[in-house]
Amino acid sequence: MTSQQLKSSSERIGQLYPILVDYYGNIIDGEHRFGVDEKWRRVRLKHIRTEKDLLIARIVSNTVRRSVPHKEKTELLERLGEIYRSAGVEPGRIAHKIADEIGMSYTWVMKYLPHRFKDSVQAERRTGSVTRCITGILDELLRPPKMEGTLKIVNYTNTDFVSLILEKGFYEEFERNSLELGMLAELSALKALEDYHEKMKRAIAIKNKNKSTGENKS
């Protein structure tokens, strides 16, 4: 929701969600609402007095109620990890400690926690998991089609389009199945291309991220 939409909504139906602040007035949840109206209704949680408790409350309140970007999750867990490390918690225990404190799964924490807060075994497991994920996706993408030769692509230099030529028998079956699902064949074909393209982009992104992580560690 944009700032203007939030403002219009509050004017129409009132302020449904208050800004949550800690004992000292630091915002736990509601930066967006504060940006719209600095006088937005607030609820002070007096039992939250330390930076650790503030971060835990911020993680819980945000991840439960909205979709939080990957970068923001990592930044919050990074700050929390620094607190535990400064307190003497060993890297191999930090992920478990955070999971217990915020009520999220260990797997979720390991997904977003920076590598320096994990021990070598944890990091290797994570790297191995990513590698297996990449391998599985690439195997699926690179598997030869069962009906090779059914499709031909003609690229014309004088237009902005290319022609996809399908073997007629395959197209007729594809069209029947599409209509059975209540879709036009053209839309079914476009969706199939979009889905496959998304898998390609995902495989490339994971592969590049894993490569970058390996270079940074070295």
C-alpha positions as CSV (number, residue, x, y, z in Angstrom):
1,M,0.0,0.0,0.0
2,T,1.3,3.4,-1.0
3,S,1.5,6.4,1.4
4,Q,-1.4,8.0,-0.4
5,Q,-3.5,4.8,-0.2
6,L,-2.7,4.4,3.5
7,K,-3.7,8.1,4.1
8,S,-7.0,7.7,2.2
9,S,-7.8,4.4,3.9
10,S,-7.2,6.0,7.4
11,E,-9.4,8.9,6.5
12,R,-12.2,6.6,5.4
13,I,-12.2,3.8,8.0
14,G,-9.8,5.1,10.7
15,Q,-6.4,3.9,11.9
16,L,-6.8,0.2,12.1
17,Y,-3.2,-0.6,13.1
18,P,-1.4,1.5,15.7
19,I,2.3,2.3,15.6
20,L,4.1,0.0,18.0
21,V,7.0,1.6,20.0
22,D,9.3,0.3,22.8
23,Y,9.7,1.8,26.3
24,Y,11.8,4.7,24.9
25,G,9.6,5.5,22.0
26,N,11.6,3.7,19.2
27,I,9.4,2.4,16.5
28,I,9.0,-1.4,16.4
29,D,6.3,-1.5,13.7
30,G,4.8,1.4,11.8
31,E,7.5,3.3,10.0
32,H,5.2,3.6,7.0
33,R,2.3,4.9,9.1
34,F,4.6,7.4,10.9
35,G,5.7,8.7,7.5
36,V,2.0,9.4,6.6
37,D,1.1,11.0,9.9
38,E,3.5,11.7,12.8
39,K,0.5,11.9,15.1
40,W,-0.7,8.4,14.2
41,R,-2.0,6.4,17.2
42,R,0.7,4.7,19.1
43,V,0.9,1.8,21.6
44,R,3.9,1.7,23.9
45,L,5.2,-1.7,24.8
46,K,6.9,-0.9,28.1
47,H,8.5,-4.3,28.6
48,I,10.6,-3.9,25.5
49,R,13.7,-2.0,26.7
50,T,16.8,-3.5,25.1
51,E,18.0,-3.4,21.5
52,K,17.7,-7.2,21.4
53,D,14.1,-7.2,22.4
54,L,13.4,-4.4,20.0
55,L,14.9,-6.4,17.1
56,I,13.0,-9.5,18.1
57,A,9.7,-7.6,18.3
58,R,10.4,-6.0,15.0
59,I,11.1,-9.3,13.3
60,V,8.0,-11.0,14.7
61,S,5.6,-8.1,14.1
62,N,6.8,-7.5,10.5
63,T,7.2,-11.1,9.3
64,V,3.8,-12.2,10.7
65,R,1.8,-9.3,9.2
66,R,3.4,-8.5,5.9
67,S,5.8,-9.7,3.2
68,V,9.3,-8.6,4.2
69,P,12.0,-8.2,1.5
70,H,14.9,-10.7,1.7
71,K,17.4,-7.8,2.3
72,E,15.4,-6.5,5.3
73,K,15.2,-9.9,6.9
74,T,18.9,-10.4,6.5
75,E,19.7,-6.9,8.0
76,L,17.5,-7.6,11.1
77,L,19.0,-11.0,11.7
78,E,22.5,-9.6,11.2
79,R,22.0,-7.0,13.9
80,L,20.5,-9.6,16.2
81,G,23.4,-12.0,15.4
82,E,25.9,-9.3,16.3
83,I,24.3,-8.9,19.7
84,Y,24.5,-12.6,20.5
85,R,28.1,-12.8,19.2
86,S,29.1,-9.9,21.5
87,A,27.4,-11.7,24.4
88,G,29.7,-14.7,23.7
89,V,27.3,-17.0,21.9
90,E,29.3,-19.3,19.6
91,P,28.6,-19.1,15.9
92,G,27.2,-22.6,15.8
93,R,24.6,-21.7,18.4
94,I,23.5,-18.3,17.2
95,A,21.0,-19.6,14.6
96,H,19.4,-21.9,17.3
97,K,19.3,-19.1,19.8
98,I,17.6,-16.7,17.3
99,A,15.1,-19.4,16.2
100,D,14.1,-20.0,19.9
101,E,13.8,-16.3,20.6
102,I,11.7,-15.2,17.6
103,G,9.6,-18.3,17.3
104,M,10.6,-19.0,13.7
105,S,12.0,-22.3,12.4
106,Y,15.7,-23.0,12.4
107,T,15.5,-23.5,8.6
108,W,14.0,-20.0,8.2
109,V,16.7,-18.4,10.3
110,M,19.5,-20.2,8.4
111,K,18.1,-19.0,5.1
112,Y,18.5,-15.3,6.0
113,L,21.3,-15.3,8.6
114,P,24.7,-14.1,7.2
115,H,27.4,-16.8,6.9
116,R,29.7,-15.3,9.5
117,F,27.2,-16.2,12.3
118,K,27.2,-19.9,11.3
119,D,29.9,-22.4,11.9
120,S,31.7,-24.2,9.1
121,V,29.4,-27.2,9.2
122,Q,26.2,-25.1,9.0
123,A,27.6,-23.1,6.2
124,E,28.6,-26.2,4.3
125,R,25.1,-27.7,4.7
126,R,23.6,-24.5,3.4
127,T,26.0,-24.5,0.4
128,G,25.3,-28.1,-0.3
129,S,21.6,-27.5,-0.2
130,V,21.9,-24.6,-2.6
131,T,24.1,-26.7,-4.9
132,R,21.5,-29.5,-4.9
133,C,18.8,-27.0,-5.7
134,I,20.7,-25.6,-8.6
135,T,21.5,-29.1,-9.9
136,G,17.9,-30.2,-9.7
137,I,16.6,-27.1,-11.5
138,L,19.3,-27.3,-14.2
139,D,18.6,-31.0,-14.7
140,E,14.9,-30.2,-15.3
141,L,15.7,-27.3,-17.6
142,L,18.3,-29.2,-19.7
143,R,16.4,-32.4,-20.0
144,P,15.8,-33.2,-23.7
145,P,12.1,-32.8,-24.7
146,K,10.2,-36.0,-25.3
147,M,8.8,-34.7,-28.6
148,E,11.9,-33.1,-30.1
149,G,11.2,-31.7,-33.6
150,T,7.6,-30.8,-32.8
151,L,8.5,-27.1,-32.6
152,K,10.3,-24.8,-35.0
153,I,11.1,-21.2,-34.6
154,V,11.3,-18.8,-37.5
155,N,13.0,-15.4,-36.8
156,Y,12.1,-12.7,-39.3
157,T,14.6,-9.8,-39.6
158,N,12.0,-7.3,-40.8
159,T,9.5,-7.6,-37.8
160,D,9.5,-7.5,-34.0
161,F,8.1,-11.0,-33.8
162,V,9.2,-14.6,-34.4
163,S,6.9,-17.5,-35.5
164,L,6.5,-20.6,-33.5
165,I,5.5,-23.5,-35.8
166,L,4.1,-26.5,-34.0
167,E,3.5,-30.0,-35.4
168,K,-0.3,-30.0,-36.1
169,G,-1.1,-33.2,-34.2
170,F,0.6,-31.9,-31.0
171,Y,-1.1,-28.5,-31.3
172,E,-4.5,-30.1,-31.7
173,E,-4.0,-32.1,-28.5
174,F,-2.6,-29.0,-26.7
175,E,-5.7,-27.0,-27.8
176,R,-8.1,-29.7,-26.6
177,N,-6.5,-29.8,-23.2
178,S,-6.4,-26.0,-23.0
179,L,-10.1,-25.8,-23.8
180,E,-10.9,-28.5,-21.3
181,L,-9.4,-26.2,-18.7
182,G,-11.3,-23.3,-20.0
183,M,-8.3,-21.5,-21.5
184,L,-7.4,-20.4,-25.0
185,A,-4.5,-22.3,-26.5
186,E,-2.6,-19.1,-27.1
187,L,-2.8,-18.2,-23.4
188,S,-1.8,-21.7,-22.3
189,A,1.2,-21.6,-24.6
190,L,2.2,-18.2,-23.3
191,K,1.9,-19.3,-19.7
192,A,4.0,-22.4,-20.4
193,L,6.7,-20.1,-21.8
194,E,6.5,-17.7,-18.9
195,D,6.7,-20.5,-16.3
196,Y,9.7,-22.0,-18.0
197,H,11.4,-18.6,-18.4
198,E,10.9,-17.9,-14.7
199,K,12.6,-21.3,-13.9
200,M,15.5,-20.2,-16.1
201,K,15.9,-16.9,-14.4
202,R,15.6,-18.5,-10.9
203,A,18.3,-21.0,-11.8
204,I,20.6,-18.3,-13.1
205,A,20.0,-16.1,-10.0
206,I,20.7,-18.9,-7.5
207,K,23.8,-20.0,-9.5
208,N,25.2,-16.4,-9.5
209,K,24.4,-15.9,-5.8
210,N,26.1,-19.1,-4.9
211,K,29.1,-18.2,-7.0
212,S,29.3,-14.7,-5.4
213,T,29.1,-16.2,-1.9
214,G,31.9,-18.6,-2.7
215,E,34.1,-15.8,-4.0
216,N,33.4,-13.6,-1.0
217,K,34.3,-16.4,1.4
218,S,37.6,-17.0,-0.4
